[in-house]
Amino acid sequence: MSDVAEISKETLEVLRGIPTQTLIDGLWVMGWPMSFIHGANPIQPGQSMAGRAVTLRFVPHRPDLAQDKPKGEQSAEYVAIELCGPEQVLVIDAMRWEYSSIGGDIKFLRMMQRQAGGLVTDGAVRDSNALKAYGFPVYSANTTAKQGPAEFWPWQVNDAIQCGDVLVRPGDAVVGDDDGAVVVPKAAVDEVIRIAHEREEVEEVIKAQLEIERCSPGKYYPFNDRTWKLFEEKTGKKRATN
């Protein structure tokens, strides 16, 4: 993974324009896990997000942990936030504790100041009205009035984590729209984009043909030999994906 080039700003913009469903399909065609972050729902409609993952892991509270936990600006969440800018998405492993808060308006004011690309967690956020006004996309499992420190604490920055049952590694692409958030592994980004673009074109051909034939979608969908024959007839292109 370390020898794979960082995902470029231009590639992130391409990903932003691809529906999350199509990215899921591309990963599925490649045989990769589909990487939909379970429970990470947009806190308001119309969100669009694509950025490189900065990861943060929370751990359960325990009294002896307090002795080792960095304090103040050195606390893990503040370290992680300072790594975020317009091309970064902060992805927080909250262990799917959907009623526990990973932060609210004061912590995430700094993300607004840094023009962060987004925030994704399988936990809950506080102060949702303030977060909506900050302008960066937020995906969370819930909103809550509860505080988080009595239950869990931020602990580790930029290591492989899980979020919503999905593996996230620093530098992976994280893409979001109204249907949720998807992780596209850095090593697979270019191929996923290629497959996604082809599938979008094939699906447009299918929909146009269904308008003509007024037949069951099952004739052409899921993709089958008739689908690809139709695609080649209508576009003159050969099938590129397996």
PLY file of the C-alpha trace (Angstrom):
ply
format ascii 1.0
element vertex 242
property float x
property float y
property float z
element edge 241
property int vertex1
property int vertex2
end_header
0.00 0.00 0.00
2.81 2.43 0.81
4.12 2.34 -2.78
0.70 3.24 -4.24
0.58 6.89 -5.27
-1.60 9.29 -3.31
-5.02 9.80 -4.86
-4.87 13.05 -6.79
-7.21 16.00 -6.43
-8.39 15.40 -10.00
-9.24 11.77 -9.23
-11.17 12.83 -6.14
-13.28 15.13 -8.31
-14.02 12.24 -10.67
-15.06 10.09 -7.71
-17.32 12.86 -6.41
-19.31 12.65 -9.64
-19.88 8.87 -9.46
-22.88 7.62 -7.44
-21.94 5.52 -4.43
-24.07 2.68 -5.81
-21.92 2.55 -8.95
-18.71 2.54 -6.91
-20.12 -0.38 -4.92
-20.83 -2.18 -8.18
-17.29 -1.55 -9.38
-15.79 -3.02 -6.22
-18.11 -6.01 -6.50
-17.04 -6.66 -10.11
-13.41 -6.60 -8.96
-14.09 -9.06 -6.15
-13.32 -6.53 -3.42
-15.55 -6.08 -0.36
-18.28 -3.57 -1.21
-17.14 -1.19 1.55
-20.42 0.56 2.31
-20.05 2.10 5.78
-23.00 0.71 7.71
-24.83 3.27 9.79
-23.05 6.34 8.41
-26.04 8.39 7.26
-25.95 11.96 5.92
-27.13 14.42 8.56
-28.79 16.47 5.83
-29.79 15.84 2.18
-27.77 17.00 -0.77
-24.33 16.19 0.64
-21.52 15.38 -1.77
-18.12 14.22 -0.54
-14.87 12.76 -1.82
-11.57 12.84 0.01
-8.61 10.91 1.33
-9.17 9.21 4.67
-7.58 10.46 7.86
-8.44 7.80 10.43
-9.16 8.06 14.15
-9.93 5.18 16.49
-11.91 5.44 19.72
-11.50 2.95 22.58
-13.71 2.24 25.62
-13.18 4.34 28.72
-11.23 2.81 31.61
-9.78 4.70 34.59
-6.19 3.58 34.05
-6.32 4.75 30.43
-6.61 8.31 31.70
-2.99 8.13 32.89
-1.71 7.37 29.39
-4.07 9.42 27.27
-2.45 12.56 25.75
-4.07 15.75 26.96
-5.16 19.03 25.37
-3.97 19.71 21.86
-2.09 16.40 21.84
-5.30 14.41 22.28
-5.82 12.15 19.28
-8.92 13.87 17.88
-7.17 17.25 17.73
-4.10 15.72 16.11
-6.35 14.08 13.51
-8.32 17.26 12.81
-5.10 19.18 12.13
-4.33 16.65 9.38
-7.58 17.51 7.59
-8.07 19.98 4.78
-10.31 20.27 1.71
-9.06 16.95 0.27
-9.27 14.95 3.53
-12.19 13.19 5.22
-11.92 12.35 8.92
-13.15 8.78 9.44
-13.82 7.83 13.06
-14.09 4.30 14.40
-16.60 4.65 17.23
-17.12 0.88 17.53
-20.69 1.36 16.24
-21.71 2.89 19.59
-24.47 4.82 17.88
-25.67 6.71 20.96
-22.21 7.86 22.08
-20.91 11.23 20.91
-17.58 11.51 19.10
-17.81 15.32 19.27
-19.88 18.39 18.51
-19.79 22.04 17.61
-16.65 23.13 19.48
-14.39 20.31 18.36
-15.61 20.39 14.79
-15.53 24.17 14.48
-11.86 23.56 13.77
-12.78 21.30 10.83
-14.86 24.12 9.40
-11.92 26.50 9.83
-9.65 24.03 8.03
-12.28 23.56 5.28
-12.20 19.80 5.86
-13.61 17.59 3.14
-15.94 15.72 5.48
-16.56 13.68 8.61
-17.69 10.05 8.73
-18.37 7.95 11.82
-20.28 4.86 12.91
-21.00 6.66 16.20
-23.10 9.73 16.99
-22.48 13.45 16.76
-23.76 16.21 19.03
-24.96 19.70 18.13
-26.26 18.63 14.74
-27.72 22.05 13.93
-24.31 23.65 14.34
-22.64 20.95 12.25
-25.16 21.44 9.45
-24.30 25.14 9.42
-20.55 24.49 9.25
-20.90 23.42 5.63
-18.77 20.28 5.44
-20.47 16.89 4.83
-21.16 14.82 7.95
-22.17 11.16 7.97
-23.01 9.55 11.30
-24.99 6.67 12.75
-27.03 9.00 14.93
-27.32 12.35 16.61
-27.30 12.56 20.38
-27.27 14.90 23.35
-24.96 12.57 25.29
-21.33 13.31 26.03
-18.76 10.79 24.87
-15.86 10.88 27.40
-17.75 8.94 30.07
-17.96 6.01 27.64
-15.06 6.15 25.20
-12.06 8.23 24.20
-10.14 9.07 21.02
-6.95 7.06 21.01
-5.09 6.40 17.76
-4.54 8.40 14.56
-3.88 7.19 11.02
-3.82 3.44 11.44
-6.06 0.86 9.79
-9.47 1.00 11.45
-12.97 -0.33 11.02
-15.85 2.04 10.50
-19.31 0.60 10.08
-17.82 -2.88 9.59
-15.53 -1.65 6.79
-11.74 -1.57 6.77
-10.41 1.96 6.24
-6.74 2.68 5.70
-5.24 6.17 5.72
-5.27 7.58 2.20
-8.19 5.49 0.97
-10.87 7.41 -0.90
-14.06 8.08 1.02
-17.03 9.07 -1.13
-20.46 10.13 0.06
-23.83 11.14 -1.33
-27.46 10.94 -0.23
-27.29 7.14 -0.05
-24.37 7.01 2.38
-20.58 6.70 2.41
-18.31 4.23 0.61
-14.60 3.48 0.99
-12.68 2.93 -2.23
-9.28 1.39 -1.43
-6.39 3.49 -2.69
-4.96 0.51 -4.57
-8.23 -0.04 -6.46
-9.32 3.51 -7.28
-8.33 3.68 -10.96
-9.91 0.33 -11.84
-13.09 1.10 -9.90
-13.47 4.36 -11.81
-12.99 2.60 -15.16
-15.58 -0.05 -14.31
-17.98 2.51 -12.86
-17.92 4.63 -16.01
-18.57 1.59 -18.20
-21.43 0.41 -16.00
-23.04 3.83 -16.04
-22.96 3.78 -19.84
-24.37 0.25 -20.00
-27.18 1.12 -17.62
-28.19 4.11 -19.74
-28.38 1.80 -22.76
-30.53 -0.66 -20.77
-32.93 2.04 -19.58
-33.33 3.41 -23.10
-34.04 -0.09 -24.43
-36.59 -0.79 -21.68
-38.44 2.36 -22.73
-38.60 0.97 -26.26
-39.52 -2.63 -25.43
-41.61 -2.06 -22.30
-40.37 -5.44 -21.06
-39.16 -6.86 -17.75
-35.79 -5.42 -16.63
-34.73 -9.04 -16.07
-34.15 -9.37 -19.81
-31.06 -7.18 -19.53
-30.45 -6.72 -15.80
-28.43 -8.00 -14.00
-25.98 -7.80 -16.88
-25.99 -10.89 -19.09
-25.05 -11.94 -22.64
-28.06 -10.08 -24.08
-26.99 -6.96 -22.19
-23.53 -6.93 -23.69
-24.82 -7.71 -27.17
-27.20 -4.76 -26.88
-24.41 -2.52 -25.57
-22.16 -3.39 -28.50
-24.98 -2.85 -31.01
-25.97 0.52 -29.59
-22.50 1.96 -28.90
-20.11 0.06 -31.15
-17.96 -0.59 -28.11
-16.67 -3.89 -26.84
-17.15 -5.04 -23.28
-14.15 -4.04 -21.15
-15.01 -5.60 -17.78
-15.16 -9.28 -16.95
0 1
1 2
2 3
3 4
4 5
5 6
6 7
7 8
8 9
9 10
10 11
11 12
12 13
13 14
14 15
15 16
16 17
17 18
18 19
19 20
20 21
21 22
22 23
23 24
24 25
25 26
26 27
27 28
28 29
29 30
30 31
31 32
32 33
33 34
34 35
35 36
36 37
37 38
38 39
39 40
40 41
41 42
42 43
43 44
44 45
45 46
46 47
47 48
48 49
49 50
50 51
51 52
52 53
53 54
54 55
55 56
56 57
57 58
58 59
59 60
60 61
61 62
62 63
63 64
64 65
65 66
66 67
67 68
68 69
69 70
70 71
71 72
72 73
73 74
74 75
75 76
76 77
77 78
78 79
79 80
80 81
81 82
82 83
83 84
84 85
85 86
86 87
87 88
88 89
89 90
90 91
91 92
92 93
93 94
94 95
95 96
96 97
97 98
98 99
99 100
100 101
101 102
102 103
103 104
104 105
105 106
106 107
107 108
108 109
109 110
110 111
111 112
112 113
113 114
114 115
115 116
116 117
117 118
118 119
119 120
120 121
121 122
122 123
123 124
124 125
125 126
126 127
127 128
128 129
129 130
130 131
131 132
132 133
133 134
134 135
135 136
136 137
137 138
138 139
139 140
140 141
141 142
142 143
143 144
144 145
145 146
146 147
147 148
148 149
149 150
150 151
151 152
152 153
153 154
154 155
155 156
156 157
157 158
158 159
159 160
160 161
161 162
162 163
163 164
164 165
165 166
166 167
167 168
168 169
169 170
170 171
171 172
172 173
173 174
174 175
175 176
176 177
177 178
178 179
179 180
180 181
181 182
182 183
183 184
184 185
185 186
186 187
187 188
188 189
189 190
190 191
191 192
192 193
193 194
194 195
195 196
196 197
197 198
198 199
199 200
200 201
201 202
202 203
203 204
204 205
205 206
206 207
207 208
208 209
209 210
210 211
211 212
212 213
213 214
214 215
215 216
216 217
217 218
218 219
219 220
220 221
221 222
222 223
223 224
224 225
225 226
226 227
227 228
228 229
229 230
230 231
231 232
232 233
233 234
234 235
235 236
236 237
237 238
238 239
239 240
240 241
